[in-house]
Amino acid sequence: MKKIIKVLLLVAGAFIVSCESNTYNEISVTATNPTYTTNVEPVIKANCVSCHSVGGTYPTLTTYAQVKASTSTGNLICRIDQTCGAVMPPNGAMSKQTVDMIKLWKQQGFVN
């Protein structure tokens, strides 16, 4: 009986350890008319602001104006779509779907 309980606890523990939370990057971000508040901001908060915040050594990406400016220059997009410099975020590239959504946000005029 003790062996069965140990096995069940081991299996339950394995399930708990294997579970992970989804970041916004992994959640469907398809949007035909993306806005900063609804679509872009959650991605930036989940993937960028841990390094790109006030007082950091990297450009700040905590406001609409800052994200828009970085996207306008092309620096943000070229980093997340792996076409220049270091790939961002450093813990792994964003999905193509997320990058395409941010590009579409730019193409449609940075709707807030």
SULHU-V107196 format. One record per helix or strand of 3 or more residues. SS is the DSSP state (H for helix, E for strand). FROM is the first residue (numbers start at 1). TO is the last residue. Records with the same first field share a line. If there is no record, write none. Layout:
SS->FROM-TO, FROM-TO
This chain:
H->2-18, 36-47, 64-72, 75-80, 96-107
